[in-house]
Amino acid sequence: MIKYDIAIIGGGIMGASAAYFLARSGQAGTICVVEPDPTYEHATTPQGAGGVRQQFSVAENIEMSRFSLDFYKRLYDEMSDIPDLPDLNFREQGYLFVVTQDGEETLRRNQALQSSLGVQANLMEYDEVRRKFPSIQRDDIVLGCHTPDDGWIDPNAGLWCFRRAAEHLGVTFTKARVTGIEAGETKVQKVQLDNGEEVAASYFINTAGPWVAQLAEMTGGNLPVKPMCRVQHFWKCAHEIEPLPLVKDESGMFFRPEGDGFAGGRPSFDIEPGFVDDIYSGFFANYFEDTIWPMMAALVPKFEELKLQRSWFGHYAQNMLDGNMIIGKYSPNHDNIITACGFSGHGIMHAPAVGRALSELALTGGYQSIDLTRMEIARVHNNSPLPEIGIK
Ligand SMILES: Cc1cc2nc3c(=O)[nH]c(=O)nc-3n(C[C@H](O)[C@H](O)[C@H](O)COP(=O)(O)OP(=O)(O)OC[C@H]3O[C@@H](n4cnc5c(N)ncnc54)[C@H](O)[C@@H]3O)c2cc1C
């Protein structure tokens, strides 16, 4: 059995980011990340759209986005001592939220909050949206909010930047799955692995994404986080389209330019939570043709003529209470295990801020940068949801 100071369960972008910030601090001692799959075939991270935006209604989400956006923009400076980093492919092409009359008041309120927190968020009447982005044509839109500093990254590259940097700084990535957790009355002591080995540590971080609740159960924790299948599509359009930001509407439908085509989709909340292994039969069988394409073409008429190239899927870790993250302690009797989970579609954009917050919790027991107390498990116990209002 090997003993570390800190063991992280799950090495997706969240676990890798936490490992990076811990290692970078120089105060964390020995760190191990237990991750069964270095190809990340089933992990959520590589399936994400990589969008990084500051348009939120919950102040903590805005603050996390501001730190993370800036971090991604200066990642190669921050990690200048790390060799062989992949290309993050950051595209500073902005975000555009568009709403109908029903969403107008909320969009204005959110924009005011974002501006007060230092975000460049520009409201645009529909005429202005049309002038700036002529391909967007849907007459029930009354207002847009454009955040030109936002953009998107390659999420797999983001994960591997954190992982390579963490490894370079001395973190051990162990290729194994945690199958059991051994705990005393107040402390978690060690985790059992599917290769028969054990890892002991003084402190544990559970960042197992959509699997997080299974691991929480092992110490009596009850996290209301379930896997929710999300399908994405890549298509090519027959017509030239001006450079567009990532565009999202009130239905949750979004798309953005990707290479010589477009990537996008829309979360469906009509499906039961749970892992899905096939999108070519059942609920998602004709999802693009029947649901996504007509909605896209209604917003961008040029999308009437497109060719679907590929569809793929991943699983949100969905917090069933309010769709926002849960961070901090969660195990009823154990004070040396924490989590960050339930990111729905926000985990890539918040990974730098959350990795830093996890590192602060592990090293000091509190938040030193952004106060994330409102995002802790207490709101679940008190049944006090903290949802995003407006476009999620
Ligand atoms: C289609 C889609 C689009 C998205 N678009 C965006 C977007 O535009 N912007 C954005 O910010 N976010 C987006 N997201 C969300 C984002 O991808 C996730 O929030 C983020 O990747 C979560 O990272 P994670 O590290 O928590 O989870 P994961 O990447 O799932 O990592 C969890 C890891 O835990 C490991 N694990 C599981 N069980 C065990 C175990 N027993 N022992 C050890 N390890 C274990 C897994 O192998 C996995 O590697 C999108 C998600 C999807 C599905």
The ligand as a Gaussian input file, in Angstrom:
#p B3LYP/6-31G(d) Opt

LIG

0 1
 C      -22.239000      17.208000     -24.745000
 C      -21.610000      18.030000     -23.678000
 C      -21.316000      19.370000     -23.915000
 C      -20.702000      20.133000     -22.916000
 N      -20.354000      21.426000     -23.194000
 C      -19.696000      22.153000     -22.252000
 C      -19.262000      23.478000     -22.549000
 O      -19.460000      23.996000     -23.641000
 N      -18.603000      24.145000     -21.579000
 C      -18.363000      23.619000     -20.342000
 O      -17.796000      24.297000     -19.487000
 N      -18.763000      22.369000     -20.034000
 C      -19.419000      21.626000     -20.970000
 N      -19.824000      20.357000     -20.673000
 C      -19.638000      19.867000     -19.311000
 C      -18.208000      19.445000     -19.042000
 O      -17.735000      18.613000     -20.075000
 C      -18.144000      18.728000     -17.693000
 O      -18.760000      19.531000     -16.697000
 C      -16.707000      18.448000     -17.256000
 O      -16.010000      17.782000     -18.277000
 C      -16.711000      17.593000     -16.001000
 O      -15.390000      17.192000     -15.712000
 P      -15.131000      16.148000     -14.556000
 O      -13.679000      16.040000     -14.415000
 O      -15.963000      16.520000     -13.371000
 O      -15.799000      14.795000     -15.104000
 P      -15.202000      13.678000     -16.105000
 O      -14.529000      14.285000     -17.255000
 O      -16.322000      12.728000     -16.391000
 O      -14.115000      12.954000     -15.237000
 C      -14.459000      12.058000     -14.204000
 C      -13.424000      10.956000     -14.196000
 O      -13.682000      10.098000     -13.089000
 C      -13.253000       8.818000     -13.459000
 N      -13.878000       7.818000     -12.583000
 C      -15.148000       7.360000     -12.602000
 N      -15.338000       6.424000     -11.672000
 C      -14.155000       6.273000     -11.026000
 C      -13.709000       5.440000      -9.976000
 N      -14.526000       4.560000      -9.379000
 N      -12.414000       5.527000      -9.575000
 C      -11.556000       6.412000     -10.163000
 N      -11.941000       7.237000     -11.170000
 C      -13.221000       7.174000     -11.600000
 C      -13.685000       8.682000     -14.914000
 O      -12.926000       7.693000     -15.604000
 C      -13.456000      10.088000     -15.444000
 O      -12.238000      10.212000     -16.146000
 C      -20.429000      19.568000     -21.651000
 C      -20.732000      18.216000     -21.424000
 C      -21.321000      17.457000     -22.423000
 C      -21.633000      16.017000     -22.147000

